[in-house]
Amino acid sequence: MGMFKEKQFPAAAEGKPSQELTDAYEAIAALYEQVITLTAEVEALKGGAAS
């Protein structure tokens, strides 16, 4: 991320734990889980409609 990381997360650029960065990763993980769940539901609906 380079420059962006240093500007957005100065603590992370210095090698210190950053609460902002932790929160961002947690938000991304939560969204990823939702995508997986929704993808599974869509596939199940497709399978149900096809049969």
C-alpha positions as a printed Julia matrix, in Angstrom:
51×3 Matrix{Float64}:
   0.0     0.0     0.0
   3.0     2.27    0.47
   2.08    5.94    0.6
  -1.63    5.29    1.24
  -0.88    3.12    4.26
   1.47    5.71    5.74
  -1.1     8.5     5.37
  -4.15    6.54    6.5
  -2.5     4.45    9.21
   0.54    6.31   10.56
   0.84    3.98   13.58
   0.96    0.95   11.27
   3.64    2.61    9.14
   5.77    2.93   12.29
   5.29   -0.76   13.08
   2.91   -0.14   15.98
  -0.47   -1.86   16.32
  -3.18    0.37   14.9
  -6.77    0.16   16.13
  -7.93    1.69   12.83
  -6.17   -1.03   10.86
  -7.54   -3.75   13.16
 -11.07   -2.37   12.75
 -10.63   -2.24    8.98
  -9.48   -5.87    8.83
 -12.41   -6.95   11.04
 -14.87   -5.11    8.79
 -13.36   -6.74    5.68
 -13.55  -10.18    7.32
 -17.21   -9.63    8.24
 -18.07   -8.54    4.69
 -16.19  -11.54    3.27
 -18.21  -13.89    5.47
 -21.43  -12.24    4.24
 -20.33  -12.7     0.63
 -19.63  -16.39    1.23
 -23.02  -16.85    2.92
 -24.9   -14.99    0.18
 -23.04  -16.9    -2.54
 -24.03  -20.19   -0.91
 -27.67  -19.04   -0.66
 -27.72  -17.97   -4.32
 -26.22  -21.28   -5.41
 -28.81  -23.13   -3.32
 -31.62  -21.12   -4.92
 -30.22  -21.75   -8.4
 -30.04  -25.47   -7.64
 -33.59  -25.46   -6.27
 -34.96  -23.59   -9.28
 -33.17  -25.89  -11.72
 -34.51  -29.13  -10.26
